[in-house]
């Protein structure tokens, strides 16, 4: 089992760290690139839309949704 990879971000003027599996970071980085955003601004966007869910959980769900959409469209 691969260890979690921790990333630090500044969101709404506060520093925060998120630890996710490397595979999730890979999907999130790809989605941020496709959206023409930095990973930091992409994470901030997910943060604002997450309600009371922990940020790490919201990011995992976003990555899962992205990977599911890619699978549904044949990776295109």
Backbone torsions as a table, in degrees:
resi	resn	phi	psi	omega
1	UNK	NA	130.7	-179.7
2	UNK	-80.7	142.9	179.6
3	UNK	-71.2	160.9	176.5
4	UNK	-69.0	149.2	176.9
5	UNK	-107.8	124.2	-176.8
6	UNK	-97.1	133.9	176.2
7	UNK	-125.4	144.4	178.5
8	UNK	-112.3	141.9	-178.0
9	UNK	-138.7	157.7	170.8
10	UNK	-107.9	115.2	-177.3
11	UNK	-124.5	123.0	179.5
12	UNK	53.1	39.1	176.3
13	UNK	81.3	5.4	-179.6
14	UNK	-122.5	140.3	175.9
15	UNK	-81.4	139.0	176.0
16	UNK	-145.0	153.4	177.3
17	UNK	-120.2	144.4	179.1
18	UNK	-130.9	131.8	177.7
19	UNK	-111.6	120.0	178.4
20	UNK	-134.3	162.8	173.3
21	UNK	-65.1	145.2	-178.7
22	UNK	-55.0	-32.6	-179.5
23	UNK	-63.9	-37.0	176.7
24	UNK	-66.3	-42.9	178.5
25	UNK	-60.4	-38.3	179.9
26	UNK	-61.2	-45.6	179.6
27	UNK	-65.4	-44.4	-178.7
28	UNK	-65.1	-39.9	176.9
29	UNK	-62.1	-42.2	178.7
30	UNK	-63.8	-42.8	179.9
31	UNK	-65.5	-40.2	177.8
32	UNK	-62.1	-43.6	178.3
33	UNK	-61.2	-44.9	179.9
34	UNK	-61.6	-32.3	179.4
35	UNK	-84.4	-2.7	-179.8
36	UNK	70.5	31.3	-177.4
37	UNK	-121.3	160.2	170.2
38	UNK	-77.1	159.8	177.6
39	UNK	-61.4	-38.8	-180.0
40	UNK	-61.1	-46.0	179.8
41	UNK	-70.3	-31.5	176.7
42	UNK	-65.8	-44.5	178.2
43	UNK	-63.4	-40.0	178.1
44	UNK	-61.8	-38.4	178.0
45	UNK	-63.8	-45.0	178.0
46	UNK	-63.0	-39.7	-180.0
47	UNK	-59.1	-43.3	-177.6
48	UNK	-68.9	-23.0	-176.7
49	UNK	-100.4	5.7	-168.7
50	UNK	-88.2	-4.5	-176.8
51	UNK	58.5	-130.9	-177.3
52	UNK	-96.9	1.8	-179.8
53	UNK	-68.2	141.2	175.4
54	UNK	-57.9	146.2	-176.9
55	UNK	-58.8	-42.6	180.0
56	UNK	-59.9	-41.4	178.3
57	UNK	-65.5	-43.0	179.4
58	UNK	-61.7	-39.1	179.2
59	UNK	-68.9	-40.1	177.3
60	UNK	-62.1	-43.4	179.3
61	UNK	-65.4	-37.7	177.2
62	UNK	-63.7	-43.1	178.0
63	UNK	-63.9	-41.4	178.6
64	UNK	-62.4	-43.8	178.3
65	UNK	-62.2	-41.6	179.7
66	UNK	-64.2	-44.8	179.9
67	UNK	-66.4	-36.6	178.2
68	UNK	-65.6	-43.3	177.9
69	UNK	-62.5	-41.6	179.5
70	UNK	-63.0	-38.5	177.4
71	UNK	-67.8	-38.5	179.5
72	UNK	-67.6	-29.8	-178.2
73	UNK	-96.8	10.8	179.2
74	UNK	74.1	21.2	178.5
75	UNK	81.8	11.1	-177.8
76	UNK	-101.6	NA	NA
